[in-house]
Amino acid sequence: MQPGVSIAAIALHHRLNANLLRRWVAEQEAKNGAPEDRELMRVPQGEFIPLRIGEPTTAVPDIQIEVRRGATTISLRLLICTES
């Protein structure tokens, strides 16, 4: 195996089950006893970078209902309280 090679991609290319191929590779590595090679194949883990996220500024629209019947119109406007 070469560093950075995807076992799943190799399995897919050769129409093999990826889990079965991974088991075969692990068994072969255990037989060969080459921990240096396995160490070379590991991908370094990325660093955690904290992000500052401000308070969400979601505007809640008011609810407005308008009912018309003939010449009569009734309007109702409801204000939304966002403190709860």
Secondary structure per residue as TSV (DSSP state, phi and psi in degrees):
chain	resnum	aa	ss	phi	psi
A	1	M	-	360.0	146.2
A	2	Q	-	-106.0	151.6
A	3	P	T	-59.1	139.3
A	4	G	T	82.0	2.3
A	5	V	-	-84.2	133.7
A	6	S	-	-85.6	121.5
A	7	I	H	-64.9	-36.6
A	8	A	H	-63.2	-39.8
A	9	A	H	-67.0	-40.1
A	10	I	H	-65.0	-43.5
A	11	A	H	-62.2	-43.2
A	12	L	H	-63.7	-41.5
A	13	H	H	-61.9	-37.8
A	14	H	T	-100.3	11.5
A	15	R	T	56.6	47.6
A	16	L	-	-115.7	160.1
A	17	N	-	-75.4	126.3
A	18	A	H	-62.8	-38.1
A	19	N	H	-66.4	-39.4
A	20	L	H	-66.2	-43.9
A	21	L	H	-62.6	-41.0
A	22	R	H	-62.3	-39.5
A	23	R	H	-64.8	-42.2
A	24	W	H	-61.7	-43.4
A	25	V	H	-63.3	-44.7
A	26	A	H	-63.0	-41.0
A	27	E	H	-64.1	-41.9
A	28	Q	H	-65.5	-40.9
A	29	E	H	-64.7	-37.7
A	30	A	H	-65.7	-38.0
A	31	K	H	-67.4	-42.1
A	32	N	H	-75.3	-25.0
A	33	G	T	59.0	50.6
A	34	A	-	-112.3	75.6
A	35	P	H	-66.3	-26.1
A	36	E	H	-64.0	-41.3
A	37	D	H	-65.0	-40.9
A	38	R	H	-65.3	-35.5
A	39	E	H	-66.1	-37.0
A	40	L	H	-68.1	-30.0
A	41	M	H	-78.9	-15.0
A	42	R	-	-69.7	139.6
A	43	V	-	-92.4	129.8
A	44	P	-	-63.5	142.2
A	45	Q	-	-80.8	138.3
A	46	G	-	-72.6	158.1
A	47	E	-	-80.0	151.8
A	48	F	-	-81.6	127.4
A	49	I	-	-116.2	110.3
A	50	P	-	-71.4	141.5
A	51	L	-	-114.8	140.4
A	52	R	-	-90.5	121.8
A	53	I	-	-118.0	123.7
A	54	G	-	-75.2	174.7
A	55	E	-	-63.7	140.8
A	56	P	-	-66.5	137.6
A	57	T	-	-114.9	67.5
A	58	T	-	-90.4	122.0
A	59	A	-	-83.9	123.2
A	60	V	-	-96.7	116.8
A	61	P	-	-72.7	150.0
A	62	D	-	-72.3	156.4
A	63	I	E	-95.8	129.1
A	64	Q	E	-129.7	125.6
A	65	I	E	-120.1	133.1
A	66	E	E	-130.1	125.8
A	67	V	E	-117.8	128.4
A	68	R	E	-120.6	137.1
A	69	R	E	-146.5	108.1
A	70	G	T	65.6	-128.3
A	71	A	T	-89.2	-2.0
A	72	T	E	-97.7	133.9
A	73	T	E	-128.7	131.5
A	74	I	E	-117.4	126.5
A	75	S	E	-115.7	136.5
A	76	L	E	-130.8	125.0
A	77	R	E	-120.4	123.2
A	78	L	E	-110.0	127.5
A	79	L	-	-90.9	135.7
A	80	I	-	-93.9	129.3
A	81	C	-	-93.0	119.1
A	82	T	-	-96.9	6.7
A	83	E	-	-81.6	-10.0
A	84	S	-	-102.5	360.0
